[in-house]
Amino acid sequence: MGEVAVEVGTSRRSDARENRARILAAARLAVAARGAGVPIREIARTAGVGLATVYRHFPSKEALLAEAFADRMAACSEIVAEGLAAPDPWHGFRRTVERLLEMHARDRAFRAYAAQLPRTVRSADRDRALPMLAELIRRAKDAGALRPDVVIDDVALAIMAADGIRAATPDARVAAARRLAALMFESFRAPVPGSP
């Protein structure tokens, strides 16, 4: 009798894990197709589960999307950390911005999620990345490489501009994002002393 209970309990946990994984995958697909405003009912339908099952796993759509894109938020934080670790602050700044633009160009679902993400949403990765990015900007300014009026919002603006790239393939979007980054760096770069 006890063995059956263990088997049933294990089977239920396994089903719950599978449902959770399907819901997360469906959320990423739905956001890629319809944007972050996609109704949670559609995510449930795509996952092949009922709305109650979604809410058993996630108390809100915000919680669902935060978990669906947690790995991407962590990757953004890691990109900024690597840029901050670069010995040359200008190179670290350039590489950080370029990689963030490439990431948005490659992943349509994350791009849609990040575009609607309000600054008020708390995320450990966001809370970690923003001060690091501010420090990277400060170091690049102190090195005389970055214009003194550049702020974090300028990096956000560059990412929003990259979100507007339309291309037939992910590789073409990445190439266009790199070109956009190169143009942005020309405007971010501090003027060379003595130049007109």
C-alpha positions in Angstrom: 0.0 0.0 0.0 2.8 2.4 1.0 4.7 1.6 -2.3 1.6 2.6 -4.4 1.3 5.9 -2.5 5.0 6.7 -3.2 4.6 5.9 -6.9 1.5 8.0 -7.2 3.2 10.9 -5.4 6.2 10.6 -7.6 4.1 10.5 -10.7 2.2 13.6 -9.6 5.4 15.5 -9.0 6.7 14.4 -12.4 3.5 15.6 -14.1 3.7 18.9 -12.2 7.3 19.4 -13.4 6.4 18.6 -17.0 3.4 21.0 -16.8 5.7 23.8 -15.4 8.2 23.2 -18.2 5.5 23.3 -20.9 4.0 26.5 -19.4 7.4 28.2 -19.4 8.2 27.1 -23.0 4.7 28.2 -24.1 5.2 31.6 -22.5 8.4 32.2 -24.5 6.7 31.1 -27.7 3.6 33.2 -27.1 5.7 36.3 -26.2 7.7 35.8 -29.4 4.6 35.6 -31.5 2.3 38.2 -29.8 4.5 40.3 -27.5 4.5 40.5 -23.7 0.8 41.6 -23.7 -0.3 38.1 -24.7 -3.1 36.9 -22.5 -2.3 34.2 -19.9 -5.2 32.2 -21.3 -3.4 31.9 -24.6 -0.2 30.7 -22.9 -2.2 28.1 -21.1 -3.8 27.0 -24.4 -0.4 26.8 -26.1 1.0 24.7 -23.2 -2.0 22.4 -23.3 -3.0 23.0 -19.7 -5.9 24.7 -18.0 -5.8 28.3 -16.6 -5.9 26.9 -13.1 -2.8 24.8 -13.7 -0.9 27.9 -14.8 -2.0 29.8 -11.7 -1.1 26.8 -9.5 2.5 27.2 -10.7 2.6 31.0 -11.1 0.6 33.6 -9.0 0.6 36.1 -11.9 1.6 36.6 -15.5 4.4 38.8 -14.3 5.8 36.0 -12.2 5.4 33.5 -15.1 7.3 35.8 -17.5 10.0 36.6 -14.9 10.7 32.9 -14.6 10.5 32.3 -18.3 13.1 34.9 -19.0 15.2 34.5 -15.8 18.1 32.9 -17.8 18.1 35.8 -20.2 18.1 38.4 -17.4 21.0 36.5 -15.8 22.9 36.5 -19.1 22.5 40.3 -19.4 23.9 40.6 -15.9 26.8 38.4 -16.8 27.5 40.4 -19.9 27.8 43.6 -17.9 30.0 41.9 -15.3 32.4 40.8 -18.0 32.5 44.3 -19.5 33.3 45.7 -16.1 36.1 43.2 -15.6 37.8 44.3 -18.9 41.1 46.1 -18.2 40.2 48.8 -20.8 37.0 50.6 -19.7 36.2 51.8 -23.3 36.7 48.3 -24.7 34.5 46.9 -21.8 31.8 49.4 -22.5 31.8 48.7 -26.3 31.8 45.0 -25.8 28.9 45.2 -23.3 26.7 47.3 -25.4 27.5 45.3 -28.6 26.7 42.0 -26.8 23.4 43.3 -25.3 22.3 44.5 -28.7 23.3 41.1 -30.3 21.3 39.3 -27.6 18.2 41.3 -28.3 18.6 40.8 -32.0 18.8 37.0 -31.6 16.0 36.4 -29.2 12.7 38.0 -30.3 10.8 36.7 -27.3 13.3 38.2 -24.8 13.3 41.5 -26.9 9.5 41.7 -26.5 9.7 40.9 -22.8 12.5 43.4 -22.0 10.8 46.1 -24.0 7.8 46.1 -21.7 9.7 45.5 -18.5 9.1 48.5 -16.2 12.0 49.8 -14.2 9.9 49.2 -11.1 10.0 45.4 -11.5 12.5 43.9 -9.0 15.0 41.4 -10.3 18.2 40.3 -8.6 19.9 40.3 -12.0 18.6 43.8 -12.8 19.6 45.1 -9.4 23.1 43.6 -9.9 23.5 44.8 -13.6 22.4 48.4 -13.3 25.0 49.5 -10.7 27.7 47.6 -12.6 26.7 49.3 -15.9 26.8 52.7 -14.1 30.3 51.9 -12.8 31.4 50.8 -16.3 30.1 54.1 -17.7 31.9 56.1 -15.0 35.2 54.3 -15.6 35.0 54.9 -19.4 34.3 58.6 -18.7 37.2 58.8 -16.2 39.5 57.2 -18.9 38.5 60.0 -21.2 37.0 57.6 -23.8 33.3 58.2 -23.2 31.5 61.5 -23.5 30.8 63.0 -20.1 27.1 63.4 -20.8 26.4 59.7 -21.5 24.1 58.1 -19.0 22.5 54.6 -18.5 19.4 55.8 -20.4 21.5 56.2 -23.5 22.4 52.5 -23.4 18.7 51.7 -23.0 18.0 54.0 -26.0 20.5 52.0 -28.1 18.8 48.8 -27.1 15.4 50.2 -28.0 16.7 51.3 -31.3 18.0 47.8 -32.0 14.6 46.4 -31.2 13.3 48.2 -34.3 15.6 46.2 -36.6 13.7 44.2 -39.2 15.6 41.5 -41.0 14.8 38.2 -42.6 17.1 36.0 -40.4 18.5 36.1 -36.9 22.0 36.4 -38.5 21.0 39.4 -40.5 19.4 41.0 -37.4 22.7 40.4 -35.5 24.7 42.0 -38.4 22.4 45.0 -38.4 22.7 45.3 -34.6 26.5 45.3 -34.8 26.3 48.0 -37.4 24.0 50.0 -35.2 26.3 49.5 -32.3 29.3 50.8 -34.4 27.3 54.0 -35.2 26.3 54.4 -31.6 29.9 54.2 -30.5 30.8 57.1 -32.8 28.3 59.2 -30.9 29.3 57.9 -27.5 33.0 58.4 -28.0 34.6 61.4 -26.3 36.1 63.9 -28.7 39.8 63.7 -29.2 41.4 66.8 -27.6 42.4 69.4 -30.3 39.9 67.9 -32.9 37.4 70.4 -34.4 
